[in-house]
Amino acid sequence: MDMLYNFIQNTGFAGMTWGNFAMIIIGIVFITLAITKDYEPLLLVPIGFGVVVGNIPAVAGMALSVYDEGSVLQYIYFGVSQGLFPPLIFLGIGAMTDFSTMLSNPKLVLLGAAAQVGIFLTLIGALYLGFTPAEAGAIGIIGGADGPTAIFLSSKLAPHLLGSIAIAAYSYMALVPVIQPPIMKLLTSREERLIRMKTPRQVSRKEKIIFPIAAFLICGLIAPGSMVLIGMLFFGNLLKECLVTDRLANTARNAMIDIVTILLGFSVGASTAAKYFLTAQSLLIFGLGALSFCIATAGGILFAKFMNLFLKDKINPLVGAAGVSAVPDSARVVHTVGLQEDPGNYLLMHAMAPNVAGVIGSAIGAGILWTVLVL
């Protein structure tokens, strides 16, 4: 009977709290949204299942959770906590990204830069709410809608907030089709949404090869703190564009990025144990993250409208919403909203320019914050 009693006392049922139960429900909701609504399933399914795993109460004396020294999950989580996985994700993104539309219409880069206003305004808001400068910087980067960058920066500036920031960043990335369209329609008129843009010019192979090298040198010298993320992004792009390393490029954009995404998503989800995650601070981070993302979306749209005051060839302001770095979902949302107004207006190729510029912009922003807030 003593053995039976000890067994019952050491089951997950005995240690289950309402917080664990709530987090398990949240994990199941993530999985459901991924499957039924197709909201970033490659992210939400691993994260959602990780949330479920991370909220099974651990047995005293057994190393099981992310937070237990020597556990298997802790070893997997090492790639998150030490910022190892994000650069590998960037390598894969670089190997699958085509910068042609950005090179053919360089002024659209400004929309990617404008969208980063969400990062810095949210940083100010977080400081006002009592977060330390390092914590505020890590929270602000959520506005870039770039999960790997958010994880990388928070691992350097505020490791204790890593789980909350990572979940917030990836949640808002997945909810781009829900969050962005209302903001886009609110800030633009139907006449503006009907604007048709000129077909981008053809970019030469030489330009595509020179760009990642030149762009890395410029970005790396401006913000050395972004060197790892930007370096891996442009290295992956060079592998793709030079056309002599197809095997390496294919590995980076397929097998490697898939493996890293599985490990990153699952281990981030597993870090959301209720006693660490369900706090007033975490809820505040989620609120600030949502505000940051909305500001970033609005910033890109409003800057496009501002540019149109001086341009002969007008920009469809919807394209500005793609300045956040949720690639390629944000560009797809722009395209979808544009088609709702005019079924013949194809904005995807134009939206990809600020979208990939946003990836670069958020990485540079992270490098600047890391440099300023640590030194």
C-alpha positions as CSV (number, residue, x, y, z in Angstrom):
1,M,0.0,0.0,0.0
2,D,2.9,2.3,0.7
3,M,4.3,1.6,-2.7
4,L,0.9,2.3,-4.3
5,Y,0.5,5.5,-2.3
6,N,4.0,6.7,-3.4
7,F,3.2,5.9,-7.0
8,I,-0.1,7.9,-6.9
9,Q,1.7,10.8,-5.2
10,N,4.3,10.9,-8.0
11,T,1.9,10.9,-10.9
12,G,1.3,14.0,-12.9
13,F,-2.3,14.0,-11.7
14,A,-1.2,14.6,-8.1
15,G,1.0,17.5,-9.0
16,M,-1.3,19.1,-11.6
17,T,-2.2,22.7,-10.9
18,W,-4.9,24.9,-12.5
19,G,-2.0,26.8,-14.1
20,N,-0.7,23.6,-15.7
21,F,-4.1,22.7,-16.9
22,A,-4.6,26.2,-18.5
23,M,-1.3,26.0,-20.3
24,I,-2.1,22.5,-21.6
25,I,-5.4,24.0,-23.0
26,I,-3.4,26.8,-24.6
27,G,-1.0,24.3,-26.2
28,I,-4.0,22.3,-27.6
29,V,-5.5,25.6,-29.0
30,F,-2.2,26.3,-30.8
31,I,-2.3,22.9,-32.4
32,T,-5.9,23.3,-33.3
33,L,-5.3,26.7,-34.9
34,A,-2.4,25.3,-36.9
35,I,-4.4,22.4,-38.2
36,T,-7.8,23.9,-38.8
37,K,-6.9,27.5,-39.7
38,D,-3.4,26.8,-41.2
39,Y,-1.8,29.5,-39.0
40,E,1.9,28.8,-39.3
41,P,1.6,25.1,-38.7
42,L,5.3,24.5,-38.9
43,L,5.7,26.7,-35.8
44,L,2.5,26.3,-33.9
45,V,2.3,22.5,-34.0
46,P,5.8,22.0,-32.4
47,I,5.3,24.9,-30.0
48,G,1.8,23.8,-29.0
49,F,2.9,20.2,-28.3
50,G,5.9,21.5,-26.4
51,V,3.6,23.6,-24.2
52,V,1.6,20.4,-23.4
53,V,4.9,18.5,-22.6
54,G,6.3,21.3,-20.5
55,N,3.2,21.4,-18.3
56,I,3.2,17.8,-17.2
57,P,4.2,18.2,-13.5
58,A,7.7,16.8,-13.0
59,V,8.6,14.2,-10.3
60,A,10.8,15.4,-7.5
61,G,14.3,14.0,-7.9
62,M,13.9,13.3,-11.6
63,A,15.5,15.5,-14.2
64,L,12.7,15.9,-16.7
65,S,11.9,19.5,-17.5
66,V,13.7,22.3,-19.4
67,Y,14.6,23.8,-16.0
68,D,16.1,20.6,-14.5
69,E,19.9,20.3,-14.6
70,G,21.0,17.5,-16.9
71,S,17.6,16.7,-18.4
72,V,17.2,15.8,-22.1
73,L,14.9,18.8,-22.7
74,Q,17.5,21.1,-21.1
75,Y,20.1,19.9,-23.6
76,I,17.7,20.6,-26.5
77,Y,16.8,24.0,-25.0
78,F,20.5,24.8,-24.9
79,G,20.2,25.9,-28.6
80,V,17.6,28.4,-27.6
81,S,19.0,29.7,-24.3
82,Q,22.5,30.2,-25.8
83,G,21.2,31.7,-29.1
84,L,22.4,28.8,-31.3
85,F,19.2,28.0,-33.2
86,P,18.3,31.5,-34.5
87,P,21.5,32.0,-36.7
88,L,20.8,28.5,-38.2
89,I,17.3,29.6,-39.0
90,F,18.6,32.7,-40.6
91,L,21.0,30.6,-42.7
92,G,18.0,28.7,-44.1
93,I,16.0,31.8,-44.6
94,G,18.8,33.3,-46.6
95,A,19.0,30.2,-48.8
96,M,15.3,30.5,-49.7
97,T,15.0,34.3,-50.0
98,D,15.1,36.1,-53.3
99,F,16.1,39.7,-52.9
100,S,15.4,40.6,-56.6
101,T,12.3,42.6,-55.9
102,M,14.1,44.7,-53.3
103,L,17.0,45.2,-55.6
104,S,14.7,46.2,-58.5
105,N,12.9,48.8,-56.4
106,P,15.3,50.0,-53.6
107,K,13.0,52.7,-52.3
108,L,10.8,49.9,-50.9
109,V,13.6,49.1,-48.4
110,L,12.5,52.3,-46.6
111,L,9.2,50.6,-45.7
112,G,11.0,47.8,-44.0
113,A,13.0,50.3,-42.0
114,A,9.8,52.3,-41.1
115,A,8.1,49.2,-39.8
116,Q,10.9,48.9,-37.2
117,V,9.4,51.9,-35.4
118,G,7.4,49.4,-33.4
119,I,10.5,48.1,-31.8
120,F,11.7,51.4,-30.4
121,L,8.3,52.8,-29.4
122,T,7.6,49.6,-27.4
123,L,11.0,49.8,-25.8
124,I,10.1,53.3,-24.5
125,G,6.7,51.9,-23.3
126,A,8.4,49.0,-21.5
127,L,10.8,51.4,-19.8
128,Y,7.8,53.5,-18.6
129,L,6.2,50.4,-17.2
130,G,9.2,49.6,-15.0
131,F,11.2,47.1,-17.0
132,T,15.0,47.5,-17.0
133,P,16.6,48.8,-20.2
134,A,17.8,45.3,-21.2
135,E,14.4,43.8,-20.6
136,A,12.7,46.6,-22.5
137,G,15.0,46.0,-25.5
138,A,14.2,42.3,-25.5
139,I,10.5,43.0,-25.3
140,G,10.6,45.7,-28.0
141,I,12.1,43.4,-30.6
142,I,8.8,41.4,-30.7
143,G,7.5,44.3,-32.9
144,G,9.8,43.0,-35.7
145,A,7.6,39.9,-35.9
146,D,10.8,37.9,-36.2
147,G,10.8,34.9,-33.8
148,P,14.5,33.9,-34.2
149,T,15.7,37.5,-33.7
150,A,13.5,37.9,-30.6
151,I,15.0,34.7,-29.2
152,F,18.5,35.7,-30.0
153,L,18.3,39.1,-28.4
154,S,16.4,38.0,-25.3
155,S,19.0,35.2,-24.8
156,K,21.6,38.0,-24.6
157,L,19.7,40.7,-22.8
158,A,17.0,39.1,-20.6
159,P,17.4,35.3,-20.5
160,H,14.8,35.1,-17.7
161,L,12.1,36.5,-20.1
162,L,13.1,34.2,-23.0
163,G,10.1,31.9,-22.8
164,S,7.5,34.6,-22.6
165,I,9.2,36.7,-25.4
166,A,9.6,33.7,-27.7
167,I,6.0,32.5,-27.3
168,A,4.7,36.1,-27.8
169,A,6.9,36.6,-31.0
170,Y,5.9,33.3,-32.6
171,S,2.2,33.7,-31.6
172,Y,2.0,37.1,-33.4
173,M,3.9,35.8,-36.4
174,A,1.3,33.0,-36.7
175,L,-1.6,35.5,-36.2
176,V,-0.4,37.9,-39.0
177,P,-3.5,37.0,-41.1
178,V,-5.8,38.0,-38.2
179,I,-4.0,41.1,-36.9
180,Q,-2.8,42.9,-40.0
181,P,-5.9,43.1,-42.3
182,P,-8.0,45.3,-40.0
183,I,-5.1,47.7,-39.5
184,M,-4.5,47.8,-43.2
185,K,-8.1,48.6,-44.1
186,L,-8.4,51.2,-41.3
187,L,-5.4,53.2,-42.5
188,T,-6.0,53.1,-46.2
189,S,-8.8,54.2,-48.5
190,R,-10.2,52.0,-51.2
191,E,-8.6,54.3,-53.8
192,E,-5.2,53.7,-52.3
193,R,-5.8,49.9,-52.1
194,L,-6.5,49.9,-55.8
195,I,-3.1,51.4,-56.8
196,R,-1.3,49.3,-59.3
197,M,2.5,49.3,-59.2
198,K,4.9,48.9,-62.1
199,T,6.4,45.5,-62.8
200,P,9.8,45.2,-61.2
201,R,12.8,45.2,-63.5
202,Q,14.9,42.1,-64.1
203,V,17.9,41.8,-61.8
204,S,21.1,40.4,-63.2
205,R,22.9,37.4,-61.7
206,K,25.9,39.6,-60.9
207,E,23.8,41.9,-58.8
208,K,22.4,39.0,-56.9
209,I,25.9,37.7,-56.1
210,I,27.4,41.1,-55.2
211,F,24.4,42.1,-53.0
212,P,24.8,39.6,-50.0
213,I,28.5,40.4,-49.8
214,A,28.2,44.2,-50.0
215,A,25.1,44.2,-47.8
216,F,26.8,42.2,-45.1
217,L,29.8,44.5,-45.0
218,I,27.5,47.6,-44.7
219,C,25.2,46.1,-42.1
220,G,28.0,44.5,-40.1
221,L,30.0,47.7,-39.9
222,I,26.9,49.7,-38.9
223,A,25.8,47.3,-36.2
224,P,28.5,44.7,-35.3
225,G,26.1,43.1,-32.9
226,S,24.0,41.9,-35.8
227,M,27.0,40.2,-37.4
228,V,25.9,36.6,-36.5
229,L,22.3,36.9,-37.7
230,I,23.0,39.1,-40.7
231,G,26.1,37.1,-41.6
232,M,24.2,33.8,-41.7
233,L,21.3,35.3,-43.6
234,F,23.6,36.7,-46.4
235,F,25.8,33.6,-46.4
236,G,22.7,31.5,-47.0
237,N,21.7,33.8,-49.8
238,L,25.1,33.7,-51.4
239,L,24.9,29.9,-51.4
240,K,21.6,30.2,-53.3
241,E,22.6,32.9,-55.8
242,C,26.1,31.8,-56.8
243,L,24.6,28.7,-58.4
244,V,27.7,26.5,-57.7
245,T,26.7,25.4,-54.2
246,D,23.2,24.0,-54.9
247,R,23.7,21.1,-52.5
248,L,24.6,23.3,-49.6
249,A,21.7,25.7,-50.4
250,N,19.2,22.9,-50.6
251,T,20.4,21.4,-47.3
252,A,20.2,24.8,-45.6
253,R,16.7,25.7,-46.9
254,N,15.2,22.2,-46.5
255,A,16.6,19.6,-44.1
256,M,18.5,21.9,-41.8
257,I,15.9,24.6,-41.3
258,D,13.2,21.9,-40.8
259,I,15.3,20.2,-38.1
260,V,16.1,23.4,-36.3
261,T,12.5,24.6,-36.5
262,I,11.3,21.3,-34.8
263,L,13.9,21.6,-32.0
264,L,13.4,25.3,-31.5
265,G,9.6,25.2,-31.5
266,F,9.3,22.2,-29.3
267,S,11.8,23.3,-26.7
268,V,10.4,26.9,-26.6
269,G,7.0,25.4,-25.9
270,A,8.4,23.1,-23.3
271,S,9.8,26.1,-21.4
272,T,6.3,27.5,-20.6
273,A,5.8,25.6,-17.4
274,A,2.9,27.4,-15.6
275,K,4.9,28.4,-12.5
276,Y,7.4,30.2,-14.7
277,F,5.1,31.5,-17.4
278,L,1.8,32.4,-15.9
279,T,2.8,35.6,-14.2
280,A,1.7,39.2,-14.4
281,Q,5.0,40.0,-16.1
282,S,4.4,37.5,-18.9
283,L,0.9,38.8,-19.5
284,L,2.3,42.4,-19.7
285,I,4.9,41.2,-22.2
286,F,2.1,39.7,-24.4
287,G,0.3,43.0,-24.3
288,L,3.3,45.0,-25.2
289,G,4.2,42.5,-28.0
290,A,0.7,42.9,-29.5
291,L,1.0,46.7,-29.3
292,S,4.5,46.6,-30.8
293,F,3.3,44.5,-33.7
294,C,0.4,46.8,-34.5
295,I,2.6,49.8,-34.4
296,A,5.1,48.2,-36.7
297,T,2.3,47.4,-39.2
298,A,0.9,50.9,-39.0
299,G,4.4,52.4,-39.3
300,G,5.0,50.8,-42.7
301,I,1.6,51.7,-44.1
302,L,1.8,55.4,-43.0
303,F,5.3,55.8,-44.3
304,A,4.2,54.5,-47.7
305,K,1.4,57.1,-47.7
306,F,4.1,59.7,-46.8
307,M,6.3,58.6,-49.6
308,N,3.4,58.9,-52.1
309,L,3.4,62.7,-51.4
310,F,6.7,62.9,-53.3
311,L,6.6,60.0,-55.8
312,K,5.3,60.1,-59.3
313,D,4.9,56.3,-59.4
314,K,2.7,55.7,-56.4
315,I,3.2,52.9,-53.9
316,N,0.2,50.9,-52.8
317,P,0.2,51.6,-49.1
318,L,-0.8,48.0,-48.3
319,V,2.7,47.0,-49.3
320,G,4.0,49.0,-46.2
321,A,2.4,46.4,-43.9
322,A,4.8,43.8,-45.2
323,G,7.7,45.8,-43.6
324,V,7.5,43.5,-40.5
325,S,9.7,40.5,-41.0
326,A,7.2,37.7,-40.9
327,V,8.4,36.2,-44.1
328,P,6.5,35.4,-46.3
329,D,3.2,35.5,-44.5
330,S,3.0,39.3,-44.2
331,A,3.6,39.6,-48.0
332,R,0.8,37.0,-48.6
333,V,-1.6,38.9,-46.4
334,V,-0.9,42.1,-48.4
335,H,-1.5,40.2,-51.6
336,T,-4.7,38.7,-50.3
337,V,-6.1,42.1,-49.1
338,G,-5.2,43.7,-52.5
339,L,-7.0,40.9,-54.4
340,Q,-10.1,41.5,-52.4
341,E,-10.3,45.0,-53.8
342,D,-9.0,44.2,-57.3
343,P,-8.7,40.6,-58.4
344,G,-6.2,41.6,-61.0
345,N,-3.8,43.5,-58.7
346,Y,-0.9,41.2,-57.8
347,L,1.0,42.7,-55.0
348,L,3.0,39.7,-53.8
349,M,6.2,40.5,-55.7
350,H,6.1,44.1,-54.5
351,A,5.3,43.2,-50.9
352,M,8.3,40.8,-50.7
353,A,10.7,43.8,-51.0
354,P,9.8,45.4,-47.7
355,N,9.2,42.0,-46.2
356,V,12.8,40.8,-46.7
357,A,14.0,44.3,-45.9
358,G,12.2,43.9,-42.6
359,V,14.2,40.8,-41.8
360,I,17.4,42.8,-42.3
361,G,16.0,45.7,-40.4
362,S,15.0,43.7,-37.3
363,A,18.3,42.0,-37.2
364,I,20.1,45.3,-37.4
365,G,17.8,46.7,-34.7
366,A,18.6,43.7,-32.5
367,G,22.3,44.4,-33.0
368,I,22.0,48.0,-32.1
369,L,20.0,47.2,-29.0
370,W,22.5,44.6,-27.9
371,T,25.4,47.0,-28.4
372,V,23.7,50.0,-26.7
373,L,22.1,48.1,-23.8
374,V,25.0,45.9,-22.8
375,L,28.0,48.2,-23.2
